């Protein structure tokens, strides 16, 4: 592993601890601030919209000014937003901070490009899934501490401790080397991208699969607390099970062919829906959270498949477009889940049980059979 990847892993590990402390408890905190289930779905959908809007310009800007510059802006914005969430005393103020924090998702495109360039002898799939696993290794620790701190001192203070970890993470990130801006090649960096049919098919796969896999997830903490009577501390521990699932699935499926690993990830998410819907004890919910880690693995492997059909000078914009398309699911799924939950609490799970197999079938038809352009294995 290169020096820059080691530094990035350390930074993401700390960020994973901090974000993991509040991420899985956020829907519950929104209800404590006065939001209903439908409003929680709408707020999370708004946060998803903020994520989606920033990806394309961030990817394009990174292609022109450098990846680290855009990454640094995201880290700094996330730190400020975390402080704002800690200071917020009302639902509107917290939502404003949450939307600002969600916008920092624009880091995904330039960071993905940065990792593919700094991976050394590793394959793209292995590099991306390892980076994701490192973040989620931190997220294994965070939810446990977050749940315990929430019980002892209140959920608001969880955000304060998370912000302090983000300070150290940001310092480590700024120690990365800058990467040179890649030349546009034929003089038009993006014209060929619009004519790339394999990329177009992958965008359809990204949309349908992300939406199907994410639908049952946003309101799961509320379902477990209100319907299954799981405590806040236990929900925090479940977040650790989810992060552990991401780590293990990334490190195992990340070594397979991206297309195969992507299909297996979707199948595991379907199994997680069954466990969360039908589970009657904490161990079943933990298994569901663990297997739900397949969603994050699938997202990383989507990027690996995209890298296999896109020339390097176009990667920043390509990843940005793909993340924007995936971001549509973060807008639609929580809003739909909120409406379904209001009708019947387990309705999001019933819908996901149908949609995930349908998305898997569509993926098998549309996903191109290509090898990554960096197929070398460590």
DRENBA-965925 format. One record per residue: x, y, z of N, C-alpha, C in turn. Coordinates in pm, whole numbers. Example, Ala and Ser with C-alpha at 12.3 -4.5 7.8 and 13.67 -1.06 7.14 Angstrom:
! residues 2
PT     n_px     n_py     n_pz    ca_px    ca_py    ca_pz     c_px     c_py     c_pz
PT     1319     -569      780     1230     -450      780     1320     -330      780
PT     1285     -225      708     1367     -106      714     1290        3      787
This chain:
! residues 378
PT     n_px     n_py     n_pz    ca_px    ca_py    ca_pz     c_px     c_py     c_pz
PT       85     -119        0        0        0        0       89      125        0
PT       56      221      -86      137      342      -97      120      432       25
PT      214      528       40      209      622      153       78      698      155
PT       36      748       39      -86      828       36     -209      745       72
PT     -213      620       29     -326      536       67     -325      506      216
PT     -205      491      274     -198      469      419     -251      591      496
PT     -212      710      452     -261      832      517     -412      846      499
PT     -457      818      379     -601      828      353     -678      727      437
PT     -623      607      450     -689      506      533     -697      553      679
PT     -589      612      731     -591      660      869     -694      770      887
PT     -700      862      791     -797      971      798     -940      918      793
PT     -965      825      702    -1099      769      689    -1137      684      809
PT    -1039      618      870    -1067      538      990    -1121      627     1101
PT    -1055      742     1123    -1102      835     1227    -1237      895     1190
PT    -1253      929     1062    -1382      984     1020    -1492      880     1037
PT    -1459      754     1011    -1556      647     1029    -1600      632     1173
PT    -1506      647     1266    -1544      642     1408    -1642      755     1440
PT    -1605      878     1398    -1689      993     1429    -1825      985     1364
PT    -1828      957     1235    -1957      951     1166    -2040      834     1214
PT    -1972      721     1244    -2044      606     1294    -2113      631     1427
PT    -2061      725     1504    -2120      755     1634    -2262      809     1621
PT    -2290      883     1512    -2423      944     1500    -2504      896     1381
PT    -2439      837     1280    -2507      807     1155    -2628      716     1175
PT    -2611      609     1251    -2719      511     1266    -2827      560     1364
PT    -2796      661     1443    -2892      714     1540    -2962      840     1489
PT    -2921      888     1371    -2972     1014     1322    -3125     1016     1305
PT    -3187      911     1247    -3334      913     1237    -3401      925     1374
PT    -3344      858     1475    -3401      865     1610    -3387     1007     1665
PT    -3271     1071     1642    -3250     1207     1691    -3347     1304     1625
PT    -3377     1281     1498    -3474     1367     1429    -3612     1355     1494
PT    -3650     1235     1535    -3778     1220     1604    -3775     1289     1740
PT    -3658     1288     1807    -3646     1358     1934    -3659     1509     1917
PT    -3620     1558     1800    -3635     1701     1772    -3774     1737     1723
PT    -3862     1636     1710    -4001     1665     1678    -4048     1619     1542
PT    -3966     1548     1465    -4006     1505     1331    -4086     1376     1336
PT    -4189     1364     1249    -4265     1240     1235    -4192     1147     1139
PT    -4243     1024     1124    -4179      928     1034    -4178      980      891
PT    -4289     1038      847    -4297     1094      712    -4197     1209      697
PT    -4189     1295      799    -4094     1407      795    -3951     1358      796
PT    -3922     1252      873    -3787     1196      872    -3750     1149      732
PT    -3844     1079      666    -3819     1037      530    -3794     1154      437
PT    -3873     1260      453    -3854     1379      370    -3721     1447      397
PT    -3682     1456      525    -3555     1520      561    -3438     1441      505
PT    -3443     1309      519    -3335     1226      466    -3332     1233      313
PT    -3451     1247      252    -3455     1266      107    -3393     1398       66
PT    -3418     1502      145    -3355     1632      120    -3204     1623      132
PT    -3158     1549      234    -3015     1528      249    -2958     1452      131
PT    -3035     1355       80    -2992     1281      -38    -2982     1369     -160
PT    -3076     1464     -172    -3071     1559     -284    -2946     1644     -277
PT    -2910     1686     -156    -2788     1765     -139    -2666     1684     -181
PT    -2666     1555     -149    -2556     1469     -193    -2549     1462     -346
PT    -2665     1443     -408    -2668     1418     -552    -2625     1540     -632
PT    -2664     1659     -589    -2641     1779     -670    -2494     1814     -686
PT    -2412     1776     -590    -2273     1823     -590    -2177     1731     -664
PT    -2219     1609     -699    -2124     1511     -752    -2066     1549     -888
PT    -2152     1587     -983    -2102     1615    -1118    -2006     1733    -1120
PT    -2045     1849    -1062    -1948     1959    -1063    -1820     1926     -987
PT    -1830     1849     -877    -1709     1813     -803    -1617     1725     -885
PT    -1674     1626     -955    -1593     1540    -1039    -1527     1616    -1152
PT    -1603     1706    -1214    -1547     1785    -1324    -1439     1881    -1275
PT    -1464     1946    -1161    -1365     2040    -1106    -1237     1966    -1068
PT    -1253     1845    -1012    -1135     1767     -973    -1050     1733    -1095
PT    -1114     1708    -1209    -1039     1679    -1331     -955     1798    -1375
PT     -995     1920    -1336     -928     2042    -1382     -832     2100    -1278
PT     -869     2098    -1150     -788     2166    -1049     -713     2069     -959
PT     -743     1941     -970     -675     1844     -887     -768     1780     -785
PT     -746     1653     -759     -837     1578     -672     -822     1617     -526
PT     -700     1635     -480     -680     1666     -339     -744     1798     -301
PT     -743     1896     -390     -803     2026     -361     -951     2011     -328
PT    -1020     1934     -410    -1164     1914     -388    -1187     1829     -263
PT    -1103     1729     -242    -1115     1646     -122    -1098     1731        4
PT     -999     1822        3     -977     1908      118    -1097     1995      150
PT    -1163     2046       45    -1282     2127       66    -1393     2046      133
PT    -1406     1920       94    -1509     1835      153    -1481     1806      300
PT    -1357     1773      332    -1322     1745      473    -1351     1867      561
PT    -1310     1985      513    -1331     2107      591    -1480     2137      609
PT    -1557     2119      503    -1701     2144      511    -1768     2046      607
PT    -1724     1921      604    -1782     1822      694    -1755     1855      839
PT    -1635     1904      868    -1601     1943     1005    -1690     2058     1053
PT    -1706     2160      969    -1791     2274     1005    -1935     2228     1027
PT    -1985     2142      938    -2124     2096      950    -2145     2015     1077
PT    -2046     1934     1116    -2059     1856     1239    -2068     1947     1361
PT    -1989     2052     1361    -1997     2149     1471    -2135     2215     1473
PT    -2187     2248     1356    -2320     2309     1347    -2428     2214     1399
PT    -2418     2084     1368    -2516     1988     1418    -2510     1979     1570
PT    -2389     1986     1625    -2373     1984     1770    -2436     2107     1834
PT    -2420     2224     1773    -2471     2349     1829    -2621     2368     1806
PT    -2679     2296     1710    -2821     2315     1675    -2911     2277     1792
PT    -3009     2361     1818    -3103     2337     1929    -3245     2314     1881
PT    -3269     2328     1749    -3404     2312     1695    -3397     2226     1570
PT    -3511     2173     1528    -3516     2088     1409    -3473     2164     1284
PT    -3522     2287     1256    -3476     2357     1135    -3325     2381     1132
PT    -3268     2420     1246    -3123     2444     1250    -3046     2315     1227
PT    -3095     2206     1284    -3026     2079     1264    -3036     2032     1121
PT    -3153     2049     1060    -3171     2008      921    -3078     2087      829
PT    -3063     2216      855    -2971     2298      776    -2829     2242      784
PT    -2786     2210      905    -2652     2154      923    -2641     2016      859
PT    -2746     1937      868    -2746     1804      809    -2733     1811      657
PT    -2805     1905      597    -2797     1922      451    -2655     1964      411
PT    -2595     2055      487    -2458     2096      458    -2363     1978      471
PT    -2381     1898      575    -2297     1780      592    -2316     1682      477
PT    -2440     1665      433    -2468     1571      324    -2402     1615      194
PT    -2389     1745      174    -2326     1795       52    -2180     1751       41
PT    -2118     1720      153    -1977     1679      148    -1959     1544       80
PT    -2069     1478       46    -2058     1353      -30    -1994     1375     -166
PT    -1981     1501     -209    -1915     1527     -337    -1770     1478     -336
PT    -1718     1443     -218    -1581     1392     -211    -1567     1257     -278
PT    -1676     1184     -294    -1666     1046     -344    -1601     1040     -481
PT    -1643     1129     -572    -1590     1124     -708    -1440     1154     -713
PT    -1394     1270     -658    -1249     1294     -661    -1170     1194     -579
PT    -1226     1146     -467    -1152     1049     -387    -1140      916     -461
PT    -1245      876     -531    -1238      754     -610    -1130      766     -718
PT    -1126      880     -786    -1022      903     -887     -884      903     -822
PT     -873      966     -704     -744      972     -633     -695      831     -600
PT     -785      748     -550     -747      612     -510     -705      529     -631
PT     -778      542     -743     -741      464     -861     -603      503     -913
PT     -563      628     -891     -431      673     -935     -321      637     -836
PT     -356      623     -708     -256      599     -604     -251      453     -559
PT     -317      365     -632     -335      227     -585     -210      141     -595
PT     -108      184     -674       10      101     -691      -22      -24     -769
PT       25     -142     -724        3     -266     -800     -135     -328     -779
PT     -215     -272     -692     -346     -330     -664     -442     -310     -780
PT     -542     -398     -791     -651     -375     -885     -737     -262     -834
PT     -813     -201     -924     -901      -91     -884    -1005     -139     -784
PT    -1064     -256     -812    -1166     -307     -720    -1112     -329     -581
PT     -990     -385     -572     -933     -410     -439     -900     -279     -368
PT     -846     -182     -442     -811      -54     -380     -934       16     -326
PT    -1041       21     -407    -1161       93     -365    -1230       24     -248
PT    -1239     -108     -253    -1306     -178     -143    -1222     -175      -16
PT    -1088     -171      -29    -1003     -160       90    -1020      -25      157
PT    -1024       81       77    -1046      215      132    -1181      221      204
PT    -1282      166      140    -1415      163      203    -1412       80      331
PT    -1339      -32      328    -1330     -116      447    -1262      -43      562
PT    -1162       40      530    -1091      114      635    -1184      212      705
PT    -1260      287      626    -1359      377      685    -1454      299      776
PT    -1502      186      726    -1600      110      802    -1539       36      919
PT    -1406       15      918    -1342      -39     1038    -1357       60     1153
PT    -1343      190     1121    -1369      292     1221    -1515      295     1261
PT    -1602      273     1160    -1746      276     1187    -1793      157     1269
PT    -1709       56     1285    -1742      -53     1377    -1736       -3     1522
PT    -1637       80     1547    -1615      130     1683    -1715      240     1719
PT    -1737      331     1625    -1818      449     1652    -1958      424     1704
PT    -2036      336     1640    -2175      318     1686    -2189      271     1830
PT    -2097      185     1874    -2104      138     2012    -2085      254     2109
PT    -1979      334     2087    -1955      449     2173    -2067      552     2160
PT    -2116      569     2036    -2224      665     2016    -2350      627     2091
PT    -2385      498     2086    -2504      454     2158    -2490      468     2308
PT    -2373      432     2360    -2351      444     2505    -2350      590     2549
PT    -2283      676     2470    -2279      818     2503    -2417      881     2494
PT    -2496      838     2396    -2631      892     2381    -2716      861     2504
PT    -2701      740     2557    -2776      702     2677    -2726      780     2798
PT    -2595      798     2808    -2537      862     2927    -2549     1013     2924
PT    -2531     1075     2806    -2523     1222     2800    -2615     1285     2697
PT    -2690     1205     2623    -2781     1260     2524    -2720     1256     2384
PT    -2806     1244     2284    -2759     1231     2146    -2685     1356     2097
PT    -2722     1473     2147    -2658     1596     2101    -2508     1593     2125
PT    -2465     1543     2239    -2323     1541     2272    -2243     1444     2186
PT    -2312     1349     2124    -2245     1257     2033    -2183     1336     1917
PT    -2255     1437     1868    -2205     1517     1756    -2081     1598     1796
PT    -2076     1643     1920    -1960     1718     1966    -1834     1633     1968
PT    -1844     1511     2018    -1728     1423     2022    -1686     1384     1880
PT    -1785     1361     1793    -1754     1326     1654    -1676     1439     1587
PT    -1715     1564     1611    -1647     1678     1550    -1500     1684     1592
PT    -1472     1647     1716    -1332     1650     1761    -1248     1547     1686
PT    -1305     1432     1654    -1233     1331     1576    -1213     1379     1432
PT    -1310     1455     1381    -1299     1505     1244    -1181     1602     1231
PT    -1147     1671     1338    -1032     1763     1332     -905     1687     1298
PT     -879     1577     1368     -758     1498     1345     -763     1435     1206
PT     -880     1386     1166     -895     1326     1034     -861     1426      925
PT     -905     1550      941     -880     1654      841     -731     1685      831
PT     -662     1691      944     -517     1716      943     -445     1607      863
PT     -481     1481      885     -418     1370      813     -446     1379      663
PT     -568     1419      628     -603     1428      487     -519     1532      415
PT     -492     1644      481     -415     1751      418     -268     1715      402
PT     -225     1603      460      -88     1557      443      -69     1476      315
PT     -176     1446      243     -165     1371      117      -89     1452       13
PT      -24     1382      -79       40     1448     -192      -66     1489     -295
PT      -40     1598     -363     -124     1634     -478      -91     1542     -595
PT     -191     1514     -676     -170     1437     -798     -178     1531     -919
PT     -100     1507    -1024     -105     1593    -1141     -240     1583    -1211
PT     -282     1695    -1271     -407     1695    -1348     -380     1624    -1480
PT     -466     1528    -1514     -444     1451    -1636     -484     1532    -1758
PT     -405     1525    -1869     -442     1597    -1991     -569     1541    -2051
PT     -645     1624    -2124     -773     1580    -2180     -761     1481    -2293
PT     -642     1456    -2345     -626     1356    -2450     -655     1412    -2587
PT     -774     1387    -2641     -806     1428    -2777     -854     1572    -2785
PT     -845     1645    -2675     -889     1785    -2677    -1030     1804    -2627
PT    -1105     1696    -2614    -1241     1704    -2560    -1253     1599    -2451
PT    -1253     1644    -2327    -1247     1551    -2215    -1375     1470    -2200
PT    -1487     1525    -2246    -1615     1463    -2209    -1703     1423    -2328
PT    -1666     1461    -2450    -1754     1431    -2563    -1773     1280    -2579
PT    -1663     1206    -2569    -1673     1061    -2584    -1753      996    -2472
PT    -1751     1058    -2354    -1824     1002    -2241    -1974      994    -2272
PT    -2025     1096    -2338    -2167     1101    -2370    -2207      996    -2472
PT    -2108      945    -2549    -2137      845    -2651    -2101      704    -2606
PT    -2062      689    -2483    -2018      559    -2432    -2141      478    -2389
PT    -2181      382    -2473    -2303      305    -2446    -2288      213    -2325
PT    -2169      157    -2307    -2148       71    -2189    -2165      150    -2061
PT    -2114      275    -2060    -2131      361    -1943    -2278      394    -1921
PT    -2350      419    -2030    -2493      448    -2017    -2570      332    -1955
PT    -2536      210    -1996    -2604       94    -1936    -2571       81    -1788
PT    -2446      110    -1753    -2408      103    -1612    -2482      207    -1529
PT    -2510      322    -1586    -2585      423    -1511    -2725      375    -1479
PT    -2787      302    -1572    -2919      244    -1545    -2909      142    -1432
PT    -2803       61    -1435    -2781      -38    -1330    -2763       31    -1194
PT    -2684      138    -1192    -2660      213    -1069    -2792      263    -1010
PT    -2878      318    -1095    -3003      376    -1047    -3097      270     -989
PT    -3123      166    -1067    -3223       68    -1021    -3172      -12     -902
PT    -3045      -45     -902    -2992     -126     -794    -2980      -46     -664
PT    -2931       77     -674    -2917      159     -554    -3052      186     -489
PT    -3152      216     -571    -3286      244     -516    -3344      122     -448
PT    -3334        7     -514    -3390     -116     -456    -3322     -154     -326
PT    -3189     -146     -323    -3116     -187     -203    -3135      -90      -87
PT    -3156       39     -116    -3161      140      -11    -3301      160       49
PT    -3404      115      -21    -3542      149       16    -3576      114      161
PT    -3537       -2      206    -3577      -46      341    -3487        9      450
PT    -3378       76      413    -3275      111      511    -3300      238      591
PT    -3347      350      532    -3346      478      606    -3425      478      736
PT    -3538      409      739    -3622      413      859    -3607      288      946
PT    -3509      205      916    -3488       85      998    -3462      117     1145
PT    -3380      219     1180    -3363      248     1324    -3494      283     1394
PT    -3581      357     1326    -3711      392     1385    -3798      268     1398
PT    -3797      183     1296    -3875       58     1301    -3830      -27     1420
PT    -3700      -40     1437    -3651     -124     1546    -3683      -63     1682
PT    -3675       69     1693    -3703      133     1822    -3853      133     1853
PT    -3936      168     1756    -4078      187     1781    -4158       57     1774
PT    -4120      -33     1683    -4198     -155     1662    -4136     -275     1735
PT    -4004     -288     1726    -3937     -402     1791    -3884     -368     1930
PT    -3896     -241     1972    -3859     -196     2106    -3711     -222     2138
PT    -3626     -198     2040    -3482     -205     2059    -3436      -72     2118
PT    -3347      -74     2214    -3302       49     2279    -3206      126     2189
PT    -3184      253     2224    -3091      337     2147    -2950      278     2151
PT    -2907      232     2267    -2774      172     2278    -2762       48     2190
PT    -2868      -31     2184    -2866     -152     2101    -2864     -117     1953
PT    -2935      -11     1915    -2931       34     1775    -2789       78     1740
PT    -2722      146     1832    -2583      184     1809    -2494       63     1786
PT    -2514      -40     1867    -2435     -162     1849    -2466     -228     1715
PT    -2589     -217     1669    -2624     -271     1538    -2548     -198     1427
PT    -2526      -69     1448    -2446        5     1351    -2307      -52     1338
PT    -2251      -98     1448    -2120     -163     1444    -2125     -292     1364
PT    -2235     -366     1377    -2251     -489     1299    -2256     -457     1151
PT    -2321     -347     1115    -2327     -306      975    -2189     -271      921
PT    -2114     -194      999    -1980     -155      956    -1889     -277      944
PT    -1902     -371     1038    -1824     -494     1030    -1858     -571      903
PT    -1986     -572      868    -2026     -637      744    -1963     -572      622
PT    -1959     -439      621    -1897     -369      509    -1750     -405      497
PT    -1680     -407      611    -1537     -440      609    -1514     -579      553
PT    -1584     -677      608    -1561     -816      567    -1604     -839      423
PT    -1719     -786      385    -1766     -805      248    -1679     -731      148
PT    -1629     -613      186    -1539     -541       95    -1409     -619       73
PT    -1354     -672      181    -1225     -740      172    -1236     -876      105
PT    -1356     -934      103    -1374    -1064       37    -1429    -1045     -105
PT    -1543     -982     -118    -1601     -962     -251    -1518     -866     -335
PT    -1441     -778     -268    -1355     -686     -342    -1246     -756     -419
PT    -1218     -882     -387    -1114     -958     -458    -1173    -1038     -573
PT    -1304    -1040     -588    -1367    -1111     -698    -1377    -1020     -820
PT    -1424    -1074     -931    -1452     -990    -1047    -1561     -891    -1008
PT    -1547     -762    -1043    -1645     -661     -998    -1790     -697    -1030
PT    -1814     -753    -1149    -1951     -787    -1188    -2009     -896    -1098
PT    -1932    -1001    -1072    -1978    -1109     -985    -1998    -1058     -842
PT    -1900     -983     -792    -1913     -929     -656    -2033     -839     -642
PT    -2064     -763     -746    -2179     -674     -745    -2309     -754     -732
PT    -2321     -863     -807    -2441     -946     -800    -2454    -1011     -662
PT    -2344    -1062     -610    -2348    -1126     -478    -2386    -1025     -369
PT    -2338     -902     -382    -2371     -798     -284    -2520     -771     -280
PT    -2583     -764     -396    -2728     -740     -401    -2804     -855     -337
PT    -2759     -977     -361    -2826    -1093     -301    -2816    -1088     -148
PT    -2701    -1046      -96    -2685    -1037       49    -2774     -929      109
PT    -2792     -818       38    -2881     -713       85    -3023     -766       94
PT    -3065     -846       -3    -3199     -905        2    -3215     -991      127
PT    -3113    -1071      158    -3118    -1152      280    -3127    -1064      404
PT    -3059     -951      403    -3064     -861      518    -3205     -808      540
PT    -3276     -781      432    -3414     -732      443    -3500     -836      512
PT    -3481     -962      478    -3558    -1070      541    -3532    -1074      691
PT    -3405    -1067      731    -3371    -1074      874    -3428     -956      952
PT    -3419     -835      894    -3468     -717      964    -3620     -717      973
PT    -3686     -770      872    -3832     -773      867    -3889     -881      960
PT    -3830    -1000      957    -3886    -1113     1029    -3815    -1142     1162
PT    -3704    -1073     1187    -3629    -1101     1309    -3709    -1073     1435
PT    -3685    -1154     1537    -3754    -1138     1665    -3658    -1118     1781
PT    -3529    -1114     1752    -3428    -1098     1857    -3311    -1017     1801
PT    -3230     -963     1895    -3121     -875     1854    -3024     -944     1760
PT    -3001    -1074     1779    -2904    -1145     1696    -2948    -1147     1550
PT    -3080    -1154     1526    -3130    -1151     1388    -3114    -1011     1328
PT    -3137     -910     1408    -3118     -773     1358    -2971     -748     1328
PT    -2882     -803     1413    -2738     -788     1389    -2699     -855     1258
PT    -2756     -973     1231    -2728    -1040     1105    -2778     -957      987
PT    -2896     -895     1005    -2950     -810      899    -2862     -689      873
PT    -2816     -625      979    -2727     -510      965    -2595     -552      900
PT    -2543     -667      941    -2417     -717      884    -2430     -735      733
PT    -2534     -804      689    -2551     -832      547    -2589     -706      468
PT    -2649     -608      535    -2681     -483      468    -2555     -409      425
PT    -2440     -449      481    -2314     -393      436    -2287     -420      289
PT    -2360     -514      231    -2348     -541       88    -2383     -421        3
PT    -2464     -329       57    -2499     -207      -19    -2374     -124      -45
PT    -2291     -103       58    -2169      -24       40    -2071      -96      -52
PT    -2061     -228      -37    -1972     -305     -123    -2017     -294     -268
PT    -2147     -303     -290    -2200     -291     -426    -2166     -156     -486
PT    -2175      -49     -405    -2143       85     -455    -1996       93     -499
PT    -1906       35     -420    -1764       36     -458    -1741      -42     -586
PT    -1807     -156     -600    -1788     -238     -718    -1853     -176     -842
PT    -1957      -95     -822    -2009      -17     -935    -1900       74     -991
PT    -1828      139     -901    -1719      228     -945    -1611      149    -1017
PT    -1581       29     -968    -1480      -54    -1033    -1524      -93    -1174
PT    -1652     -122    -1193    -1702     -154    -1327    -1696      -33    -1418
PT    -1727       83    -1364    -1721      206    -1444    -1578      234    -1488
PT    -1481      212    -1398    -1341      235    -1433    -1298      149    -1552
PT    -1363       34    -1568    -1327      -56    -1677    -1375      -12    -1813
PT    -1465       86    -1820    -1518      128    -1950    -1491      275    -1979
PT    -1414      343    -1891    -1392      487    -1904    -1242      518    -1912
PT    -1197      598    -2010    -1056      642    -2013    -1024      729    -1892
PT     -899      728    -1847     -861      799    -1726     -895      949    -1729
PT     -873     1022    -1840     -904     1165    -1836    -1051     1197    -1809
PT    -1139     1099    -1829    -1282     1121    -1810    -1334     1067    -1677
PT    -1245     1007    -1598    -1292      937    -1479    -1360     1027    -1377
PT    -1306     1147    -1355    -1364     1236    -1255    -1510     1265    -1285
PT    -1537     1308    -1408    -1675     1336    -1446    -1760     1210    -1446
PT    -1703     1098    -1494    -1779      974    -1498    -1823      931    -1359
PT    -1731      934    -1263    -1767      899    -1126    -1869      999    -1070
PT    -1853     1126    -1107    -1948     1226    -1060    -2088     1201    -1112
PT    -2098     1168    -1241    -2229     1138    -1301    -2289     1015    -1233
PT    -2207      911    -1213    -2257      788    -1151    -2305      813    -1009
PT    -2231      893     -932    -2273      922     -795    -2399     1007     -792
PT    -2415     1094     -892    -2538     1173     -900    -2658     1083     -928
PT    -2640      989    -1020    -2747      895    -1049    -2779      811     -926
PT    -2674      763     -858    -2697      687     -734    -2763      776     -629
PT    -2730      905     -631    -2789      998     -535    -2939     1014     -552
PT    -2989      988     -672    -3135      994     -691    -3204      896     -598
PT    -3141      780     -579    -3200      681     -488    -3204      732     -345
PT    -3105      817     -307    -3103      872     -172    -3210      979     -153
PT    -3264     1030     -263    -3374     1126     -257    -3507     1052     -256
PT    -3520      958     -348    -3648      889     -368    -3677      789     -257
PT    -3578      704     -226    -3602      593     -133    -3649      638        5
PT    -3582      737       71    -3630      776      204    -3772      834      202
PT    -3803      914       99    -3937      972       91    -4042      863       73
PT    -4015      769      -17    -4109      658      -38    -4119      573       87
PT    -4005      548      152    -4005      468      274    -4089      534      383
PT    -4082      667      393    -4161      738      493    -4310      721      471
PT    -4352      733      345    -4494      715      313    -4537      571      339
PT    -4456      475      297    -4488      335      320    -4494      303      469
PT    -4398      355      544    -4393      330      689    -4517      386      758
PT    -4562      502      714    -4679      564      774    -4804      481      749
PT    -4804      407      638    -4917      319      606    -4910      189      684
PT    -4788      133      686    -4764        7      756    -4615       -1      785
PT    -4573      -11      911    -4430       -1      943    -4339      -97      868
PT    -4389     -216      833    -4302     -311      763    -4314     -303      612
PT    -4392     -207      562    -4412     -196      417    -4283     -171      339
PT    -4187      -90      390    -4063      -74      313    -3989     -205      291
PT    -3997     -297      386    -3930     -426      370    -4002     -511      265
PT    -4134     -509      267    -4210     -585      168    -4179     -537       27
PT    -4170     -406       10    -4139     -350     -121    -3998     -389     -164
PT    -3902     -384      -71    -3763     -418     -104    -3748     -564     -143
PT    -3826     -652      -81    -3818     -794     -112    -3854     -822     -258
PT    -3935     -736     -316    -3972     -750     -458    -3873     -677     -547
PT    -3833     -558     -507    -3753     -472     -594    -3607     -519     -607
PT    -3549     -572     -501    -3408     -614     -509    -3389     -726     -612
PT    -3472     -834     -611    -3455     -935     -717    -3478     -879     -857
PT    -3574     -787     -869    -3599     -726    -1001    -3476     -647    -1047
PT    -3414     -573     -954    -3293     -497     -988    -3178     -590    -1022
PT    -3168     -701     -951    -3062     -798     -978    -3076     -855    -1118
PT    -3199     -887    -1157    -3222     -938    -1292    -3187     -833    -1397
PT    -3227     -708    -1371    -3193     -601    -1464    -3043     -580    -1474
PT    -2973     -591    -1363    -2827     -575    -1363    -2761     -684    -1447
PT    -2812     -807    -1436    -2753     -918    -1512    -2765     -895    -1662
PT    -2871     -826    -1702    -2892     -799    -1845    -2809     -681    -1892
PT    -2801     -576    -1810    -2744     -449    -1856    -2596     -432    -1825
PT    -2547     -489    -1716    -2407     -466    -1677    -2313     -527    -1781
PT    -2224     -448    -1840    -2134     -499    -1943    -2033     -598    -1886
PT    -1995     -697    -1967    -1895     -795    -1926    -1759     -744    -1966
PT    -1699     -663    -1879    -1568     -605    -1910    -1472     -634    -1796
PT    -1344     -638    -1830    -1238     -649    -1729    -1193     -510    -1690
PT    -1162     -492    -1562    -1105     -363    -1521     -976     -338    -1597
PT     -953     -212    -1631     -830     -178    -1700     -709     -191    -1611
PT     -732     -216    -1484     -623     -237    -1389     -640     -371    -1322
PT     -635     -473    -1397     -667     -605    -1347     -555     -670    -1267
PT     -445     -604    -1256     -332     -662    -1182     -369     -684    -1037
PT     -323     -794     -985     -351     -827     -844     -223     -810     -763
PT     -243     -768     -637     -125     -754     -550      -74     -894     -517
